[in-house]
């Protein structure tokens, strides 16, 4: 089980942010992050243009250290100033299940509202979902929201990585039409709140 610090930022110049990725990963790693991924929303309503950064950590204490420590780093503050960046929101999630590799040209983020899911239930259900989604994706991860403030994105978040949005959408449609998926969603009261489509930055 791991935890994800999901940070959404606004950037005047995201190129500065991307160029500083080695510094970002090093600082985050020193604070306890085991991986750092970033993407920019291309299709997502008013969220378009925002940058999403996911810091994955092994413990809640490490997640809190990352959330607090990144903006205290002089190197990160200098980068944010040069990029014209500001943090819009920060959320904490618990990873429930994962398949494949979290790499690709694009990523899709689906926000869900659902009854509570145990990691065991989520991981068991993921086998069926991944059988469909893997036909158009490189990797997939499901997470439960722990803390996100008064304007929640939902209770769960599913991210998939792909090199072709056409292939991902075909696989996603197949998955949502699958009788097992339909039964699982009904049993857990799961509804889709929204989706964003992003370009992967690193």
Secondary structure by P-SEA (a helix, b strand, c coil): cbbbbbbbbccccaaaaaaaaaaaaaaaaaacccbbbbbbbccccccccbbbbbbbbccaaaaaaaaacccccaaaaaaaaaacccccbbbbbbbccccccccccbbbbbbbbbccccaaaaaaaaaaaaaaccccccbbbbbbbccccccccccbbbbbbbccaaaaaaaaaaaaacaaaaaaaaaacccccbbbbbbbcc
